[in-house]
Amino acid sequence: MHADIVFTNGEVLTVDQNETIAEAVAVKDHIIVAVGKNDEIECYIGEETRVIDLEGKSLLPGFIDPHLHLTIYGTNLLGISCASPDIHSLEDLFAEIKKRATSTPKGEWIRVTSFNESAVKEERFPTIQELDAISTEHPIVIIRVCNHTSIANSKAMELAGITRETVNPAGGEIERDSSGDLTGKMIENAHMQLFSVADYSEEEIAQGLKLASQVFVESGITSLHDAGSYGWGPDILQLIKKAIDSGDVKNRVYTLIGSLTDSESFVRHMIDEGAVTGDGDEWLKIGPAKLFTDGSSTGPTLATREPYDSDPTDTGILYYEQDRMNEILGEAHRKGYQITAHAQGDRAIEMLLNCIENALNENPRSDHRHRIEHAGIASPDLQERMKELGVVIIPNPAFIYANGDSYIKNFGDRVNVMYPANDYLEKGIPFAFASDTPIVDRNPLLGIHAAVNRKSISGQDVGVSQRVSVQDAIKAYTYMGAYASFDEKIKGSIEVGKLADLVILDESILSLDTEKIKDVSVVMTIIDGVVEYEKPLSHVK
C-alpha cells in the first residue's frame, strides 16, 4: 500500500502513552497508516506519494483548543479591534469610530472589540458622553478584552431598553454615576444582556466563521471546542454545520451548549429537543451543557472566597444561586449530558464542584468527564475534590503570559494556584489547555510557552512552581483536548489508525531554549489527510 503523504527525517512527537519520538509518518486517505523510523516507512512511498522531508523539524498531532469562541472571534474581525497597532489612546480609538460612522448607515451598530483600559495612554474607559459626541444615530458598543464588560452610547442603551431606572440584572451591574445617571458601562450579566440586542446577522456570522477558521488553520488548530457566542442559541449549530458542509469551516468542532447571553434557555432547548453530548460525527459534535458561574480574571469580577488583594471590599460576582445551578445542570446530567461551567474564582469553582457532586450523588455515572472551564484560582482543597469527582479541567496558560502582572496585583500569593498545571499532573487530575480566544491570542504555541515558563509579558515570574515540561504542555494541547471530548481513540496523537490531523513547526521544539517557544511558527497544517495550509517549503518533493 502506497501512502498519499509521507513525512521523513523529522522530530515526530507522537504523544502516545510512551511519549515516543519517531522519524517518519505515512498517511493514506484520511488515516495515519504507519509511524516509525525512516527505513520502516520507505515501503509506503510510491510514484504518486508526496514526500515531505522535515529536516529535523517537529511534526505534532494537530492542536486541539478545548475552549475558544469561534463565532465571536470571527465576528470580531468584522469590527474595530483595539488590538490594532494604530490604536494607542482613546483619541486614536475615537478617530477610528468616527471613520467607521461615516461609512455605516444610521441605525446600524458600530462594534469595537479587545479594549483594554490599561493599554491606552489615558488608562481609563471611554464615557457615554464621549461616545455620544461621536454619534447618537449609531448604536456604539466597546467590548473589553475579557468579553465581560462593555461601554455603550445612549443609542445602544436605548435599543437595549436600559434607562437610569432599569434594575441591575442578577449577576450584573448597570453602572451609574453619583447622580444616578448611566455611565454607559455594563458589567457581567448586564453586558451580556446589552449584547443580546447588538448581535450579528446570519450573513455576518457566516463571514466571521470563514475568517476565523482560516486563522485557526494557519495556527495549527485542527479541532476546537466552541465555547459559545452572543445570542443566537441553537440556531448557531445550524450555521456552523452549514459552514462545515460548504468547506468554509475546515476545523473539527465540538460545541459547548450555552450562549453568553442566555445559556439557561439554550441548555433547556437542547434538552427538550432530545439532543445529547456525543451526537454528531467527526466534524461536528454536541458537547457539554454550559453555564456561567462568575466573572473574568482581569475585570476582575471572578468570585473569590477571600477579598482581592487590590480591593478588600470586593469578592466578585456570581451568576447563580447554588440550588438553581444544581437544578439546571443536574437535569442535563440526568439526560446524559457532559456538564460544565465557566468558573474562574475559588468560590465559583467550589459552587460548580458542589453541583457536580450533587448530580453524581443523585444519578451516578462513570466516565462522565464533567468539566470546569478555566478554574482560575484552584486551591489545594478544590484540587482534591476535582480528583475525587473525576472532572476534567480546562485551564488557560496564555492568561499567565497576557495577564500575569494584573494577577499578582489583584490576587497576590494566589497566583501560585492559578491555572496550576503542575499540581494537576502530580495529583493525576486530567486537564487540557485552551486559549479562550479572542480573550487572548489563539496561538497554541504561546499557550505552551506560557505553561513551560510561567512568566508574564513583562517578564515577571507568575507561580513558577506550576511550570510543566514541553512535552506535557504539548499533550495538554493535543491528546487531552481529544480526551475532554471523548475523542482520544480517534485523534490527539500520532498513532496508526487515527485521523490524519497533523501540524509541522518551523524548527525542533524540543531543541529550543524554552524562552523562544512563543516565536515558533506553524508551516503546515493537515486536516483529515488534506494539506489545508502550508508555507513554501524548499524540501517538499
Secondary structure, DSSP 4 states (H G I P E B T S, - for coil): ---SEEEES-EEE---TT--EESEEEEETTEEEEEE-HHHHGGG--TT-EEEE-TT-EEEEPEEEEEE-HHHHHHHTTSEETTSTT--SHHHHHHHHHHHHHHS-TTS-EEEEEE-GGGSTT-S---HHHHHHH-SSS-EEEEETTSSEEEE-HHHHHHTT--TTPPPPTTEEEEE-TTS-EEEEEEEHHHHHHHTSSPPPHHHHHHHHHHHHHHHHHTTEEEEEE---SS-TTHHHHHHHHHHHHTS--SEEEEEE--TTTHHHHHHHHHHHT--TT-B-SSEEEEEEEEE-B--TTTT----SS-BTTBTT----BSS-HHHHHHHHHHHHHTT--EEEEE-SHHHHHHHHHHHHHHHHHS--SS---EEEE--B--HHHHHHHHHHT-EEE--HHHHHHHHHHHHHHHGGGGGGBS-HHHHHHHT--B-----TTSS---HHHHHHHHHH-B-TTS-B--GGG---HHHHHHHTTHHHHHTTT-TTTSSS--TTSB--EEEESS-TTSS-GGGGGG--EEEEEETTEEEEE---TTB-
